[in-house]
Amino acid sequence: MSITLPDDPARSAVLAGKPVLWLNPQRRPDGVHSSALPIRPVQVELAEANWQRLAPLLTASFPELAATGGRIRSDLIEAVELRDALGYGAPEFGRIFVKADNALPVAGSIKARGGVYEVFMFAESLARQNGLLPDGDIMALRSDAARALFARHTIAVGSTGNLGLSVGIAARALGFRAVVHMSSDAKAWKVERLTKLGVEVVQHQADYTTAVEEARAGAEADPTIYFVDDERSELLFFGYSAAAQELAGQLAKAGITVNADHPLFVYLPCGIGGAPGGAAYGIKAIFGDAAHCFFVEPVQSPCAMVQMMSGRDELVSVYDVGLTNQTEADGMAVARMSAFVAEVMKPMLAGVFTVADDDLFRWLWQAQTTQDIRLEPSATAGIAGPGFLVESAAGQRYQAAEGLAGKMNDATHIVWTTGGAFVPEAQFEEFMAKGAALTA
Ligand SMILES: *Cc1c(COP(=O)(O)O)cnc(C)c1O
C-alpha cells in the first residue's frame, strides 16, 4: 500500500526523514472526557487501586520492592547540569525534569508498568476462576496450588525486547511458562537475559508487527496460552496509566504548580503507543488541559505521527509513506501503531516530534556524563522536547494557539526516560563511545 498524507506544515520533513514537530489538529479542549472514547478517566483510578492491592504480592515476588511498599516507582530528577549541557539554560525553558523510568525496578524500563500489571492481573483472575482465591487474599497467588495451576499455563508476547523482558520476568516469578516472540531488531543481550530466566524465545526474521501477528495466531489456537497483546491490550494501557498518579504526587512534593498559567509539558517516547498512550491518558485525566503531552519517535519509525497525520481510521504504516523503520532505538522500531491508542489519543495528544539516531547517542552520553543518568538510546528521545516547544516555529505556533506565549518561564517540562538500567556494561560502553565521538 502507498498512501499520500494530507497537506500539513510537517509533511515534507517527515517524508524526508528529518526531525520535525507535528501539531495534532484534532486535539480538543477537555478531550480526555470525550464521550466518543471507548474508555473513561475513572479507569485510571481503578488501575491505581489494583496496583495497591497487588503490592504485597509484588513485594514477596520481587524483594527489591520492599523499599517502596511493593510499588514499581521511579524518581523525578531535576535536570540541572544536563539542561545547561543541552543548551536549555535560558529562563524560557522553565524547569526541566527527568522521569527516570530508565531505572525502574523489576524490568529496567517503562514496560515494568504495563507488563507486570497485565501478568499479575491475569494471574489473579485465573486463580479466582479456579477457586484459589476464596477469601480474596492476594498472597494465595504464591501458594503451591496456584503455582501448579500457573505452570500449566503459558504467557506469550511479541516484543522488540523490553516488553518481553517485563512479561517474561513477571510470568516466571509466578511460575508460568513464558514464550517471547522477538522481532529481528531485538538485541542479543535481551534474548540472552530472557533465556537465562527460563523464558522461551522465538526469534522471527521479521519486524515487530509480524512477530506480534504470529504470536497472536499461535495463542488463538491453544487455550492454555494467554497472549499479552501489545496492539490491543487495555490492561497494559491502564497499568501504564497509573504512572500519572505517581508523577502528580512527585510534582506536588516538589512544590510545583500545574494549572492554566503553569503549563506541564510531557515528552513520551513512542513505539506502538501503549506505554506513552497510557501515561498520557493518566496525565490528562489528572491535569486536564494544563498538561500538554507529546509523543516522540525516530525519524524513520514515526508510526504515530503518520497515523494521526493521515486522519484515517484504518492503520497506516511508515512503509506506506516510503520510510524504512530502521533505527538504533529498538524500543521504538515499530512501523504501525496500535489502533486503540490512535483512537484514544486523537482528541487529547498535543503533537508528535521526531528525532535522528545520532542525537539519541549524543543525549545518552550527555545524560550519563552530567547527571549519571543511564539511558538506552530510545529512552533519550524526549530530550528534544523543550527545544522544539520553545525554539521551533511549530512550537511557537503551539504556544500561540494554546495561549501559552507569556507563560513559558513558569512551565514544567517532563522528559520521560523509558529504559536503560538493564543494558549490560559492554553494550553501554559502546553506546557511550558512539555518543562521545558524535559530541566531540
Ligand atoms: C517500549 C518502549 C517504548 C515505547 O513504548 P510503546 O508502548 O511501544 O509505545 C519507549 N522506550 C522504551 C525504552 C521502550 O522499551
Ligand as a Chemical Component Dictionary entry (heavy atoms), coordinates in Angstrom:
data_LIG
# 
_chem_comp.id                   LIG 
_chem_comp.type                 NON-POLYMER 
_chem_comp.pdbx_formal_charge   0 
_chem_comp.three_letter_code    LIG 
# 
loop_
_chem_comp_atom.comp_id 
_chem_comp_atom.atom_id 
_chem_comp_atom.alt_atom_id 
_chem_comp_atom.type_symbol 
_chem_comp_atom.charge 
_chem_comp_atom.model_Cartn_x 
_chem_comp_atom.model_Cartn_y 
_chem_comp_atom.model_Cartn_z 
_chem_comp_atom.pdbx_ordinal 
LIG C1 C1 C 0 8.558  0.029  24.633 1  
LIG C2 C2 C 0 9.412  1.229  24.781 2  
LIG C3 C3 C 0 8.976  2.476  24.347 3  
LIG C4 C4 C 0 7.651  2.701  23.667 4  
LIG O1 O1 O 0 6.532  2.066  24.240 5  
LIG P1 P1 P 0 5.330  1.572  23.323 6  
LIG O2 O2 O 0 4.332  1.017  24.229 7  
LIG O3 O3 O 0 5.881  0.545  22.373 8  
LIG O4 O4 O 0 4.886  2.769  22.568 9  
LIG C5 C5 C 0 9.840  3.526  24.510 10 
LIG N1 N1 N 0 11.048 3.382  25.097 11 
LIG C6 C6 C 0 11.486 2.195  25.538 12 
LIG C7 C7 C 0 12.836 2.093  26.162 13 
LIG C8 C8 C 0 10.685 1.077  25.390 14 
LIG O5 O5 O 0 11.126 -0.100 25.822 15 
# 
loop_
_chem_comp_bond.comp_id 
_chem_comp_bond.atom_id_1 
_chem_comp_bond.atom_id_2 
_chem_comp_bond.value_order 
_chem_comp_bond.pdbx_ordinal 
LIG C1 C2 SING 1  
LIG C2 C3 SING 2  
LIG C2 C8 DOUB 3  
LIG C3 C4 SING 4  
LIG C3 C5 DOUB 5  
LIG C4 O1 SING 6  
LIG O1 P1 SING 7  
LIG P1 O2 DOUB 8  
LIG P1 O3 SING 9  
LIG P1 O4 SING 10 
LIG C5 N1 SING 11 
LIG N1 C6 DOUB 12 
LIG C6 C7 SING 13 
LIG C6 C8 SING 14 
LIG C8 O5 SING 15 
# 
